Amino acid sequence: MRSTSQMRQRWIGTVLALGVAGLACDGGTSAVAPTPIATDAKTAESVGPDGKADLGPAIDGTLQPDPGPPKSDVGGTDASEEGGFLWPCTFNKDCQSNFCVPKDLAKGLYVCTKLCIDDCPEGFGCRPYQSGSDLVNVCVAETDALCLPCKTNNDCGLGGDLCLAIEGGRCGQDCSSTKPCPAGFACTDIKGEDQTLLGRQCVPLNGSCECGAEVDFENDPLHCGKCNAPCTYAHGVGDCKSSKCRLGACVGGFVNLDEKDDNGCEYECTFETSDDTPDVEGKDANCDGVDGMLERAVFVAPDGTDENNPAGSRELPFKTIHAAIAFAEAHVGRDQLMVSKGTYSEQLVVVQGVNVYGGYDRSAGWARNVAQNETRVRWEGVEKGVIRALVATAIGDVTVIDGLVLEAVSNPAAGGTSIAAHVTKGSSGLTLSHCKLIAGNGGKGEDGAPGAAGQQGKDGASGVSGVKAGCHPDKSYLIIGGEGGKNTCATGDARGGKGGNPGWGSGSCNWAAEAACAFSGGCDDKVLAQSGETPPNGGKGGSGGQPEQGGGNADPGGPGKDGDDGKAASADGDVGNDELWRPVSGKDGQPGVHGGGGGGGGG
């Protein structure tokens, strides 16, 4: 935009300023509908903020006040006097002709011009210019505005160059005469929205002024499809093919794990080896996104599914280990079972060549950490009296069970066994590593049968009756209590207690009795009946009788003491033909002590 006085000098051929959305460079025709950029069909006097009417050239499309005296450095003009032809100017009033025109748009230089018919010096052309209601001819510099930024046609000079809709507004170059376009440009018809021909302009063949003709928009990753459209990816090198960006190589220890270009190389990993065996550190050595080899993996998780599962993939894992093992047996090369943390209520029956690794975490992208991600196989099924969490039979080829907790619960069966891992002979290829083995308690042994009751002791003998009158010393040896029953066994004292002796004497004696009584203290003395004896185990003897009464009955013999318990079995046990360990029986209990004999009757 220029000052109002300068706007009067507008070339009539550029009254309409239009742009183009896209151009077809076919040597003279355009199939692209132009888009209007601006219009300068009217001229008017404008008054600046300082009240002056003659404003200077437009800067960024805004009328500016007079900045002061004109600049004198225009790069070597031939101006002969102030305000004359080629005198540097800023405003129309600076010139004797009252016309200030652009000389070098790239440098922003303006000079005074003059009226003409056809006698302009070299580098200038005599052009018609509308001055108010009059049409005058002035000498206009043939400026090179091609591809300069612009907002209106005025920004491209007065030589017929149009402001085109290229990269926000770029100047074309009038090629309606015989003047050829420079290399990399084609003379193209520019049409308005109504398909009216507005002129012929030099337009860049590649549609860009910022990028030269040497730029290959089809293959240049810095200008893919258009100028200054670089192919950039996070942690990756951009590539361009057929004007489309794509991800090239990854850099800086990153990998394009999901094989999608839009998020670049999103997985941080340093490749070490293609043969990645799962390790306790959880390192992804081959950068396939999992500790192990993805193409050999079968995944298991508590929230997986066994039904209609054709993949066993990270996205669709199996629910049980035994289903995953069956899948691995049927698919050659899928021999690494990767089991997510959790508890699996099943028995792990090892299959030769199928490796099982615990410690993974599905919720964390199948990262492996054996210490944190406990993977427990817990089994409680009783089989032949035995509970076994892991069973391995004849595993001759290399087979690894790693990072699992193997738990056999306590066995409720009498004499039953609990075994965490049952590995039979011929399994030299099996490796158990970083596993915890937990065996429950064995079943309690059954009580032994009680021993038979011992035989009863014999009854004791009855005591002898006491003497009713007199001493009868000649029969005193008979005046005793009955003897207790005798122990008929070889061991222990089980006799019955002796019965109490009877009493004797209570009246007068004849002379013979007197003589006998002298030995015992006299006829008037008497002996009271006695109680029966109480032995350690036999029955108590009967008491002596009251005067002229029989002696008391004796007690029966007591029961014998229980025998000692049998001894517990040793921990060694035995392995049977089925290669299952079973405990040995305990020792029999000892016989009890015999019962005691009955006591003797009282005299």
Salt bridges, closest charged atoms under 4 A:
ASP40 OD2 - ARG10 NE 3.88
GLU45 OE2 - ARG8 NH2 1.39
ASP66 OD2 - LYS93 NZ 2.66
ASP189 OD1 - ARG200 NH1 2.44
GLU210 OE2 - ARG170 NH2 3.23
ASP239 OD2 - ARG246 NE 3.17
GLU272 OE2 - LYS283 NZ 3.69
ASP303 OD1 - ARG362 NH1 2.98
ASP335 OD1 - ARG296 NE 2.85
GLU346 OE1 - HIS322 ND1 3.27
ASP361 OD2 - LYS341 NZ 3.54
GLU374 OE2 - ARG376 NE 3.22
GLU380 OE1 - ARG378 NH1 3.84
GLU383 OE1 - ARG388 NH2 2.80
ASP402 OD1 - ARG368 NH2 2.55
ASP402 OD2 - HIS434 ND1 2.82
GLU407 OE1 - ARG376 NH1 2.81
GLU407 OE1 - ARG378 NE 3.41
ASP493 OD1 - ARG495 NE 3.95
ASP578 OD2 - ARG582 NH2 2.95
